Amino acid sequence: MAKALLLILCCFSSYFCFGQQQYVSHHTLATKFKAITLTDAATGNRFVLDSARIMVTAFNPQGKKLWRTDAWKDNHLAAYRVTRPVISYFALGKDDSAKKKEVIWLTYNNTQFGFLDKKTGAFTWLGQD
């Protein structure tokens, strides 16, 4: 009886473990990634996050590449929680400074976050949870 109860308990516990979604950086990641494109209404520039969710590339309205960055690698951020983080949040928005400059917000699945300058692709790291 005790062995049967233990077996049922183990099976029931694994059901909850396998049924959980991967929780990362206050977002859940889809299992199949797709490229995401943001468009700046003022300039017409497009910002493309690749399907691997690592590289961000900026293009002008004519399709000329302006810049490309792997913000995590290019800025030598330390490994934190995962070996190689991927971008889980990618959106246009305002920075938190007094200037309220429009930037591209990035959050990684390891909870590191910051923003990219839309003109240069320069990354400003703001921290991690």
PASEBA-1860 file (N, C-alpha, C; in nm, 3 decimals):
! residues 129
1> MAKALLLI> 0.083/-0.120/0.000/0.000/0.000/0.000/0.087/0.126/0.000 ~ 0.191/0.129/0.082/0.280/0.245/0.091/0.353/0.267/-0.041 ~ 0.394/0.155/-0.107/0.464/0.168/-0.235/0.370/0.225/-0.341 ~ 0.245/0.182/-0.343/0.149/0.231/-0.440/0.121/0.380/-0.417 ~ 0.109/0.420/-0.291/0.086/0.560/-0.258/0.206/0.646/-0.300 ~ 0.327/0.595/-0.277/0.448/0.666/-0.317/0.456/0.680/-0.469 ~ 0.421/0.577/-0.541/0.421/0.579/-0.687/0.320/0.683/-0.739 ~ 0.202/0.685/-0.683/0.099/0.782/-0.723/0.147/0.925/-0.694
9> LCCFSSYF> 0.208/0.945/-0.580/0.259/1.076/-0.542/0.368/1.123/-0.639 ~ 0.458/1.034/-0.677/0.564/1.069/-0.771/0.507/1.104/-0.908 ~ 0.413/1.026/-0.955/0.351/1.053/-1.084/0.276/1.186/-1.082 ~ 0.205/1.211/-0.976/0.128/1.335/-0.961/0.221/1.456/-0.956 ~ 0.333/1.444/-0.885/0.430/1.554/-0.874/0.494/1.584/-1.008 ~ 0.529/1.482/-1.085/0.593/1.505/-1.215/0.494/1.568/-1.312 ~ 0.366/1.541/-1.297/0.265/1.603/-1.381/0.271/1.755/-1.368 ~ 0.284/1.805/-1.245/0.291/1.949/-1.224/0.421/2.007/-1.277
17> CFGQQQYV> 0.532/1.936/-1.263/0.661/1.986/-1.312/0.662/1.995/-1.464 ~ 0.613/1.893/-1.533/0.614/1.893/-1.680/0.511/1.988/-1.738 ~ 0.407/2.020/-1.664/0.300/2.104/-1.714/0.326/2.253/-1.700 ~ 0.432/2.293/-1.632/0.459/2.434/-1.611/0.523/2.496/-1.734 ~ 0.487/2.620/-1.762/0.552/2.694/-1.868/0.686/2.746/-1.817 ~ 0.776/2.774/-1.912/0.905/2.830/-1.875/0.885/2.976/-1.838 ~ 0.910/3.011/-1.712/0.894/3.148/-1.666/1.028/3.218/-1.677 ~ 1.031/3.327/-1.751/1.154/3.401/-1.768/1.125/3.549/-1.774
25> SHHTLATK> 1.200/3.626/-1.705/1.198/3.772/-1.710/1.057/3.831/-1.718 ~ 0.965/3.781/-1.642/0.829/3.831/-1.637/0.753/3.810/-1.768 ~ 0.807/3.725/-1.854/0.744/3.691/-1.982/0.758/3.541/-2.002 ~ 0.667/3.480/-2.074/0.686/3.342/-2.115/0.725/3.342/-2.261 ~ 0.819/3.257/-2.296/0.866/3.250/-2.434/0.791/3.143/-2.511 ~ 0.758/3.174/-2.634/0.697/3.076/-2.722/0.803/2.971/-2.757 ~ 0.760/2.853/-2.792/0.856/2.749/-2.826/0.916/2.770/-2.965 ~ 0.841/2.834/-3.055/0.894/2.865/-3.188/0.906/3.017/-3.199
33> FKAITLTD> 1.028/3.064/-3.217/1.052/3.207/-3.227/1.030/3.254/-3.370 ~ 0.986/3.378/-3.384/0.969/3.441/-3.514/1.042/3.575/-3.510 ~ 1.088/3.620/-3.624/1.148/3.753/-3.632/1.039/3.856/-3.602 ~ 1.079/3.963/-3.535/0.986/4.070/-3.500/1.040/4.199/-3.560 ~ 0.953/4.278/-3.619/0.994/4.405/-3.677/0.917/4.519/-3.611 ~ 0.992/4.620/-3.565/0.934/4.743/-3.512/0.961/4.852/-3.615 ~ 0.867/4.943/-3.633/0.885/5.053/-3.727/0.871/5.186/-3.655 ~ 0.970/5.271/-3.673/0.969/5.405/-3.616/0.881/5.494/-3.704
41> AATGNRFV> 0.772/5.543/-3.649/0.677/5.624/-3.726/0.738/5.755/-3.774 ~ 0.830/5.812/-3.698/0.889/5.941/-3.734/0.987/5.931/-3.851 ~ 1.069/5.825/-3.853/1.175/5.813/-3.954/1.147/5.707/-4.059 ~ 1.060/5.613/-4.028/1.034/5.501/-4.118/1.137/5.390/-4.105 ~ 1.236/5.409/-4.015/1.336/5.305/-3.994/1.271/5.181/-3.933 ~ 1.323/5.064/-3.972/1.273/4.937/-3.919/1.381/4.874/-3.832 ~ 1.339/4.813/-3.722/1.428/4.745/-3.630/1.383/4.600/-3.623 ~ 1.472/4.510/-3.662/1.435/4.370/-3.676/1.509/4.287/-3.571
49> LDSARIMV> 1.432/4.214/-3.491/1.487/4.115/-3.398/1.482/3.982/-3.471 ~ 1.596/3.917/-3.487/1.601/3.793/-3.565/1.526/3.679/-3.495 ~ 1.502/3.572/-3.567/1.424/3.461/-3.513/1.498/3.386/-3.402 ~ 1.629/3.402/-3.391/1.704/3.343/-3.280/1.691/3.430/-3.154 ~ 1.635/3.549/-3.168/1.612/3.645/-3.060/1.743/3.690/-2.995 ~ 1.844/3.712/-3.081/1.975/3.756/-3.033/2.018/3.887/-3.099 ~ 2.007/3.897/-3.230/2.055/4.012/-3.306/1.943/4.111/-3.336 ~ 1.975/4.240/-3.322/1.883/4.346/-3.363/1.953/4.423/-3.475
57> TAFNPQGK> 1.881/4.441/-3.585/1.935/4.511/-3.702/1.842/4.625/-3.738 ~ 1.902/4.742/-3.768/1.824/4.859/-3.808/1.841/4.883/-3.957 ~ 1.729/4.914/-4.024/1.729/4.945/-4.167/1.659/5.078/-4.189 ~ 1.709/5.156/-4.286/1.637/5.278/-4.321/1.521/5.243/-4.414 ~ 1.435/5.339/-4.450/1.319/5.307/-4.535/1.355/5.248/-4.671 ~ 1.477/5.274/-4.719/1.521/5.220/-4.848/1.579/5.079/-4.835 ~ 1.590/5.029/-4.713/1.640/4.894/-4.690/1.789/4.885/-4.662 ~ 1.858/4.999/-4.652/2.001/4.999/-4.621/2.021/4.972/-4.472
65> KLWRTDAW> 2.114/4.880/-4.443/2.143/4.846/-4.303/2.215/4.963/-4.236 ~ 2.161/5.009/-4.123/2.220/5.119/-4.049/2.315/5.069/-3.941 ~ 2.275/4.968/-3.869/2.357/4.907/-3.764/2.302/4.770/-3.729 ~ 2.385/4.692/-3.663/2.344/4.558/-3.618/2.417/4.531/-3.487 ~ 2.346/4.475/-3.391/2.409/4.449/-3.262/2.355/4.324/-3.196 ~ 2.443/4.256/-3.126/2.409/4.153/-3.029/2.440/4.221/-2.896 ~ 2.343/4.291/-2.842/2.366/4.379/-2.727/2.430/4.307/-2.609 ~ 2.388/4.184/-2.583/2.442/4.110/-2.468/2.590/4.081/-2.488
73> KDNHLAAY> 2.626/4.029/-2.604/2.765/3.992/-2.632/2.852/4.116/-2.654 ~ 2.805/4.210/-2.734/2.884/4.330/-2.766/2.917/4.412/-2.642 ~ 2.835/4.405/-2.540/2.857/4.483/-2.418/2.917/4.400/-2.305 ~ 2.956/4.277/-2.337/3.027/4.188/-2.243/2.952/4.171/-2.110 ~ 2.820/4.152/-2.121/2.744/4.126/-1.999/2.779/3.988/-1.947 ~ 2.782/3.974/-1.817/2.818/3.847/-1.754/2.703/3.748/-1.766 ~ 2.738/3.620/-1.777/2.636/3.515/-1.776/2.562/3.522/-1.643 ~ 2.431/3.511/-1.648/2.348/3.523/-1.529/2.225/3.436/-1.550
81> RVTRPVIS> 2.209/3.335/-1.468/2.097/3.240/-1.470/2.097/3.145/-1.589 ~ 2.136/3.191/-1.706/2.145/3.105/-1.825/2.279/3.132/-1.892 ~ 2.327/3.035/-1.969/2.456/3.051/-2.037/2.449/3.155/-2.146 ~ 2.346/3.148/-2.230/2.330/3.242/-2.341/2.187/3.294/-2.343 ~ 2.164/3.413/-2.291/2.027/3.464/-2.288/1.976/3.505/-2.425 ~ 1.844/3.504/-2.439/1.777/3.551/-2.559/1.680/3.662/-2.520 ~ 1.645/3.743/-2.617/1.558/3.857/-2.590/1.414/3.809/-2.578 ~ 1.352/3.842/-2.465/1.213/3.802/-2.443/1.116/3.919/-2.456
89> YFALGKDD> 1.168/4.042/-2.452/1.084/4.161/-2.469/1.158/4.258/-2.560 ~ 1.088/4.310/-2.661/1.146/4.395/-2.765/1.040/4.495/-2.804 ~ 1.058/4.623/-2.769/0.954/4.722/-2.796/1.011/4.863/-2.801 ~ 0.944/4.950/-2.875/0.978/5.092/-2.875/0.917/5.155/-2.751 ~ 0.986/5.253/-2.695/0.935/5.323/-2.579/1.026/5.438/-2.543 ~ 0.996/5.506/-2.437/1.076/5.619/-2.389/1.171/5.571/-2.279 ~ 1.291/5.633/-2.276/1.382/5.600/-2.167/1.335/5.668/-2.039 ~ 1.398/5.636/-1.929/1.355/5.688/-1.799/1.424/5.818/-1.760
97> SAKKKEVI> 1.507/5.873/-1.848/1.577/5.997/-1.815/1.484/6.117/-1.829 ~ 1.535/6.231/-1.793/1.456/6.354/-1.805/1.430/6.388/-1.952 ~ 1.516/6.340/-2.042/1.500/6.369/-2.185/1.385/6.291/-2.248 ~ 1.349/6.178/-2.190/1.241/6.092/-2.243/1.262/6.061/-2.391 ~ 1.385/6.025/-2.426/1.420/5.993/-2.563/1.359/5.858/-2.602 ~ 1.312/5.847/-2.726/1.255/5.719/-2.771/1.368/5.620/-2.797 ~ 1.353/5.500/-2.743/1.456/5.396/-2.750/1.390/5.262/-2.781 ~ 1.472/5.159/-2.792/1.423/5.021/-2.810/1.453/4.947/-2.681
105> WLTYNNTQ> 1.347/4.907/-2.612/1.363/4.835/-2.485/1.391/4.688/-2.512 ~ 1.486/4.631/-2.438/1.519/4.489/-2.445/1.516/4.430/-2.306 ~ 1.456/4.313/-2.294/1.466/4.234/-2.172/1.505/4.094/-2.214 ~ 1.601/4.037/-2.144/1.648/3.902/-2.175/1.580/3.800/-2.085 ~ 1.583/3.675/-2.128/1.517/3.570/-2.050/1.589/3.540/-1.918 ~ 1.702/3.602/-1.894/1.769/3.586/-1.765/1.742/3.706/-1.674 ~ 1.654/3.794/-1.712/1.607/3.914/-1.643/1.702/4.033/-1.654 ~ 1.808/4.026/-1.734/1.888/4.144/-1.761/1.809/4.232/-1.858
113> FGFLDKKT> 1.824/4.365/-1.845/1.745/4.452/-1.929/1.815/4.585/-1.953 ~ 1.768/4.655/-2.055/1.822/4.786/-2.090/1.756/4.835/-2.217 ~ 1.823/4.929/-2.285/1.765/4.980/-2.409/1.873/5.011/-2.511 ~ 1.831/5.013/-2.638/1.917/5.048/-2.750/1.884/5.188/-2.797 ~ 1.987/5.266/-2.832/1.968/5.394/-2.897/1.922/5.366/-3.039 ~ 1.815/5.428/-3.084/1.761/5.401/-3.217/1.855/5.445/-3.329 ~ 1.935/5.549/-3.306/2.024/5.601/-3.411/2.152/5.519/-3.425 ~ 2.208/5.474/-3.311/2.340/5.411/-3.315/2.340/5.263/-3.280
121> GAFTWLGQ> 2.237/5.216/-3.212/2.235/5.078/-3.165/2.312/5.059/-3.036 ~ 2.362/5.168/-2.979/2.436/5.160/-2.851/2.342/5.111/-2.741 ~ 2.389/5.014/-2.663/2.307/4.954/-2.557/2.338/5.017/-2.423 ~ 2.234/5.051/-2.349/2.249/5.098/-2.212/2.192/4.992/-2.121 ~ 2.280/4.929/-2.042/2.237/4.825/-1.949/2.185/4.891/-1.824 ~ 2.066/4.848/-1.781/2.004/4.907/-1.664/2.003/4.815/-1.542 ~ 2.029/4.686/-1.562/2.033/4.599/-1.445/1.976/4.462/-1.472 ~ 1.948/4.394/-1.363/1.890/4.260/-1.367/1.813/4.236/-1.239
129> D> 1.712/4.151/-1.245/1.632/4.119/-1.126/1.707/4.020/-1.041
END
